[in-house]
Amino acid sequence: MNPLELRASLGLAGVYALRMLGMFLILPVFALYAKTLPGASSPTWIGIALGSYGLTQALLQLPFGMWSDRIGRKRVIYFGLVLFAIGSFVAANAHDIGWLIVGRVIQGSGAISAAVTALLADLTREENRTKAMAMIGMSIGTTFAVSLVIGPVLGHWIGVNGIFALTGVLTLMALIGVKYIIPDPVISRFHSDTETNTSRLMDVLKNPQLLRLNFGIFALHGAQMAMFVVIPFALISTGHLDKQHHWEVYLPVTLGGFLLMVPAIIYAETRNKLKQVFVGAVALMTVAQLGMAFALTSFWWIVAWLGAYFIAFNILEATLPSIISKIAPADAKGTAIGVYNTAQSFGLFLGAAAGGLLYTHFGSTGVFSFTGLMMISWLVMAMTMVPPEPVKSMMFHIGENWRGNPIELSRMLTLQRGVKEAVVMLEERVAYLKVSQKDWDEASVQQLIQETN
C-alpha cells in the first residue's frame, strides 16, 4: 500500500469501528439501564429499544450506498455521522424508554457502511482492496471484543447515558477526520466487489447457497441480541455478580474465543476443510444456545455456555464472509455482501425484540429455546450446503484507455491455469477473477491483460 491508501484504509476502518461502537459498547449494560427508565414495564420494551438500531440500519444501508453513487461518498458519510451523533445525544438525554427508542432509531439511520466501503474502493487500487477490507474487518472484531470488556466499566464510571454522550462526541470528531484525514477520491465509480448492483439483486436472492448464509447471519446476530437481553440479568440474579464486574466474565470468554478461532480458521483455509469447521461451529453454537435454555442455573454454567458461544461466534464471524466471497458470482460480490449485511441488521432487530417478548412471558428458557431452534434450523442448512471451492477473489486493473472486447477477454482469462471464473467490467476498468488458492498462473493473467491494452 502507498501512504495515501494506508491513510484512507486506517481512517475509514476507524470510522466504521466508531459506528459499530454505538451498538457494541452498550450491549453488556443496555438491558440493566433500560429497565430503570420510566415506561420499561417489561423486557419487551427493553428488547425493542435494544434492537431498534438494527431496523433502521437494515432499511437504509443499501439505499445510502446507492445514494453515495449519485451525490458523492463523503456527503453521505457526513450526513450519516450527523444522524448518528444526533441519535446518540437523544439517547443520552432520554428520560423514558420511548425517547431511548427514538434515539436508537436515529442512531441506526446513520447507515454509512456501504458508503464507507465504496469510498475505500475509490481510494485503493484493486491489488490492495482485500488488505484494506481486512483492516475494516479487524476494526469491527476488535471493537466488539473491547466493548464487551470496557462497557460495564464505563457504565459504572459515567453511566449508560454518559456512554451515549461520549459516542456522540467521538462521532463529531470523526466528522473532522473524514474531512481532513481521509483523502478525496480522484475518480469515483461503481465497484462490483463492494457495492450493490440492483440488476444482480434477484440473482443473489435466488441463489440457494447464499440464502443459507443470509439466514445464518440473521440467526447468529438475532441470537446475539436476544442473549444480551437475558445474560446481564442472569449474571446478577444467578451469578451474584455486580454489574460493574461483568467485564471479569466477558474478558476471558471473548479472549478465549479469539485465541481458539485463529487455529480453526487456519486449518479450514489451508486444509480445504472450510465446510467442516463451519458446520462444527454452528453445532457448537446450537449446543451453547440449548445449554443456556436448560442449564443456566449457576455462575459457572453461565461462564461455560458463554465460553462455548464466543468460540463459535468468532469462528462463524470469520468464516461467513469468506464463504460468501467464494460462492458469490465474481461480478456480484458486493451485491451478495449488501444482502448479507441487511440480513444481519434485521437479525439484530428481530432477535432483540423477540428476546424481550419471550423473556417477558417465558423467561430465559423461552428465549434460548427460540434461539436454539434457530440454530438447529441453521445447522440443517449448513450440513446440506455445497462445500465452497478452495478459491480466492482477485482483481486486475485493465487500464483507463482499454477499448477491447470485455466478453472475449473474459473468455481468454478463464482459459488460464487455475482461473475458475473471470468477468471483465468495462465501465469499472476491472477484471474480476476467482482463482485456485494454490495453483494458478498469475503471470499469464497479468501478461494477457497487458497484451490486450
N, C-alpha and C positions, 0 to 999 in steps of 0.2 A: 504493500500500500504506500502511496505517496503521502506527504504530510496533509494535503487537503482531504484526501479520502479518510485518513485516520481521524482527523479533526471532526469531519462530518459523522463518521461512524460512532465515535465516542460520545459526541454531543447528542445525537439522536437516540442512542442507547440510553443516555441519561434522561431524556425527555420521556421516552417510553417507560422507563422504570418509575419515573415520578407519577405517571398516570396509573400504573399498577399499584403504586404505594397507597393511593387513595382507597383501593379495595383491600389490599393485604394487611396494612398496618392496623386497621380496626377489627380484623377478623377475630382475633382471640379475646377481644374485650367488648365488642359491639353488643352482644346479646345481654350481657350483665348491665351495661349502661342503659340500653334502650328500655329495659324492664323498669328502671327508676323514673321514666318520663310519664307525665300525665297522658292518659289515652292508651297506654300499652296494657290493656286489660287482660291480654292473653298472649302467649307466644306467637299466635297467628300474626299479630301486628308487628312483632319483632322480626319474623321471617320476611314479611313484605318489605319492611324498611331495609333489611339487610340485602335483599335481592333486587330491589327496585333499580339499583345502579345497573345491573346486568340487562334489564329490559330495554332501557334507552340505548345502551351500548349495542344490543342486538339489532335494534331498529335503524340505527343511524350510521353504523361504521361503514357499511358498503356505500350508501348514498354520499357520505362525506368523502370517501375515497374517489368516487366518480366526480364529485364537485371540484375536487382539487385538480382534476384534469382540465377543468374549464377556467377557474379563476386563479389558479396557482396554489402550489403546495403550502407555502408559508402562510398565506392568508387564511386557509382552512385551519392550519395548526394554531395560529394566533386566536382565531375565533373559538376553537375547541378548548384551548387553555384558559381563555377568559371565562367560558361557561363552567369549566371545571373549578376554577377559583371561586366563582360566584356560588356554586353549589356547596363548596367546602365551607364558605363563610355562613351560608344559610344553615347548614347542618351544625356548625359550631354554635350558633345562636338559637338553635331550636329549643323551644320551651315545652313542646309536647311531641308526641310520636308523629302527628300529622306533618308538622314542619320538618321533622327529621326525614320523613319520606320525600318531601318536596326537595330538600337539599340533595338527597341521594339521587333523585331523578335528574336534577340539573347537573350534578357531577357526571353521571353516566352519559348525558347528552354531549359531553365534550369528547366525542368518539373520533379520536385523531389517529388511531393505529394505522389505518390504511393509508392516510395521507403521509404519515411518518415513513412508512416503508417505501412509498412511491418516491418521496424526496430522497431517501437513501439510495434508491436505484438511479435517480438522476445524477447523484453526486459520486457514484462509484463505477469503475469500469467492470465489464462483465466478469473478468477473471478474478476480481476481488469481491464480488457480490456475496458469495457464500460466506466469506470471512466476516463481512460487515453484518450480515443477518445473524451470524453466530454470536456476535457481540451483543445484539439485542436480546437473543435468547438467554445468554448468560446473565444479562442485567435483570431479566424477569425472574429467573431462578434464584439469583442472589437476593433480590428484593423480597421474594416470598419467604425465604428462609430467615433472613434478618428481621423481617417484620413480625414473624411469629414470636421471636425472642424479645425484641425491644418493645413490641406493642403493649404487653402488660406492664412493663417498667414505665413507659411514657404515660400510660393510663393512670398509673399511681402518682406520678410526678405532676402532670399538667391536666389530667382528666381527658376523657374522650373528646369533649368539646375543644379542649386545647390541641388535641391531635388534628382535628379537622381544621382548626385555625392555622396550625403550623403547615399543614398540607396546602392551604390556600396561599400562604406567604411564599412557600417554596415554588408554587406554580407561577406566581407573578415574577419570581426571579428567573424561572425557566423561560418566560417570555423574552427577557433581556438576552438570555443565552441564545435563543433561536435567532434573534435579530443580529447579534454581534459576534457570535462564535461559529454558528453553522453557516457555511457559505451559501450564496445564491447560485442555483444551477445555471450553467451557460445555456444548455438545451434541456427542455422539459418535454418528455414524450411518454407515451403509454408503454408499460413494461409488462409483458405477459407473465413473467415469473413472480411479480409482486402485486399485480392489480387484477381486479375482477373484470373480465370481458363478458358483457351481457349476452353476446352471441354464443358463448360457450357454456352459459349457465345451465341450460337444460341438459346438455351432455354430462355435466358434472353431477347434476341432481339425479340423473337416471343411472349413474354408474353404481352397481350394487356393492362393489368393493369399497368405494368412497363412502357410500351410505352407512356401511358398517362402522367406519371410522368416525363419521359425523355423530352417529348415535353414541359411540364410545366417549367422545369428548363431552357430549351433552350429559351422559350419565356420570362421568368422572367428576365434573365440576358441580353437577347437581348434588351428588353425594357429599362433596366437599362443603358446600354451603349448608346443607342440612345438618351435617356433623357439627358445624360451628354454632348452630342454634342450640345444640344439646350439650356438647362437651364442656364448655365453660361452667355450666351449672353442675354437671356431674363431678368435675374436679373439686368443686366446693362442697356439695352435699354428700357425695360418696367418698371422694378422695380426701376430704377435710383439708384442702389446700387453699390458703387465702389467695385472692385473685392476683395480688402483686407478685406472687411467687409461681404463677403458672408458667413463666418462662423456664423454670427449672425442669419442667416436663417437656416443653416444646424444644428446648435446645438439644438434648441428647437424641430425641427421636428424629428430628429433622437432620441433624448431623449424621446419625447412623444411616438414615435413608439415602443421603447423598453419597456417603462412602461406599455403600453396597451397590448403588446404582452404577457407578463408574465401571467396575469389572463386568457387570451384567451387559452393559451396552457394548463394551469392547468385545466380549465373547460373541454377542449377537451379530455384530457387523463383520468381524474378522473370520468367523466360522460359518457364516451364512445360516445362522440359527435365529434370525430375527423373529419369525413367527413363533417359535418355541418359547423364546424369552418373553415375547409379548403375551402369549396365552398364559404362561406361568404367572406373569404379573397381574393379569385380570383375575386369575384364580385366587391369588393371594389377596387381592382387593376384595373379592367376594367373601373369603374367609373372615377378613377384618370386619366387614360390614355385618355379617351374620353373628360374629363374635360379640360385637357391640350390642346387637339386638338381644342376645340371650345370656351374656355373661359380663355385663357392665356393673359388677357387684362390689368391686374393691378398687383401691388406688392402683394396685399392681396390675389388675386386669385392664384398667383404663390405659396404663402405660404400655402394656403388651400389645393391645389392639391398635393403639396409636403408632407404635413402632412398626407393626406389620403394614398399617395404612401408608405410612410415609415411604417405606421401601417400595411398595407397589406404585404409589403415586409418582415418585420421582422417575422410576423406570418408564412408566406409561407416558409421562410428560415428555420424556426424551425420545421415545420410540415412535409415538404417534406422528409427529411432523416428518420423521424420516420415512415412514411407510407412505405417508401422503405424497411425498416427492417422488417416490419410486413408482407409485401406482398412477398418479395423475398424468394425463397427456402432456407431452413436453411443452406444448404451446398453451396449456390451460392450468399450469401450476398455481398461478396467482388466483385464478377463479376458484380452484379447489380449496386453497387456503382461506379465501374470503368466506366461503360457505362454512368451512370448518370453524373459523373464528366466530361466526354468527351462531352456530350451534352451541359453541362453548358459552357464549353470553346468555343465550336462552336457558342453558342449564343452570347458570348462576342464579337467574331469577326464579325459575320454577322450582329448583332444589331448595332454595331458602324459603319460598312461600309454602311449598308442600311440607317442608320440615317444621315450620312454625305451626301449621294447621294440624299436622299429625301429632306433634308434641302436646298440643292443647288437649286433644281428645284421647290419645292412646299412649302418651308418654314416650320415653326413649325407645321402648320395644317397637312401637308403631313406626317411629321414624326409621330405625335401622332395618326393620323388616322390609320397608318400602325400598330403601336404598339397596338392600341385599337382593331383592327381586330384580332391580335394575341391573345389578352386576351379574346375576345369573343369566339374564337375557343377553347381556353383552358377551358373557363367556361363551354362550352357544354360538353367537355371531362370529366371535374371534376364532373359535375352533373350526368353523366351516369356511373361513376366508381362504382365498387363494394365496399361497405363500408369495410374498413380493420377490421379484427378481433381484439378484445382487447387482444393482446398477446405481449409478450416481448421475446427477444432473451437471451438465457443462454448458457454458455459453461462450460464443465467439463473436466478436465484432466483425462485420463484413465490409465496413468502410462506408463513409458517407456518400461517396461518389459511385458506388457499385450500381450497375444497371443491368445485371444479368437476369437469368430466369430463376426465380426462387424455387419453383417446383423441380426443375432439373437439378439444381444444386442440392436440394433436399434428398433427391433420389441418389445422387452420386455420393453424398455423405453416408447414407445408410449402407452403402456397399463397402465402406471401410471396415477394417477388422475391429471387432468389439463394439461397434456402434449399433445400438438396438433400435433407436428412433431418432429422427432428425427432422426439424421443421425450421425453415428459413422464413423469417418475418421481415419483409422488405421495408415496411414502414417503420420498424423498430431498428433496422440495421443490425439484426442479431440472428445467429443460428443457434437454436436450442437443441441440445442433444441429450440423449440418455445413453450412457456407455457402460460397459462392463467395469466393475470395480477393480478387477485385477488384470485384465488382458484387453487393452485397446491401443490402437496406434494413433496417439495424439499428434505425432509429427506429420503423418499423412493427412490428417484432418486439417491441420494448420496450413500445410502446403497446398492442399486443394483449394482452400478458401483464398489464399494469397494468389494463386494462379488465375482464379476467376475474377479478381479485382481489376 
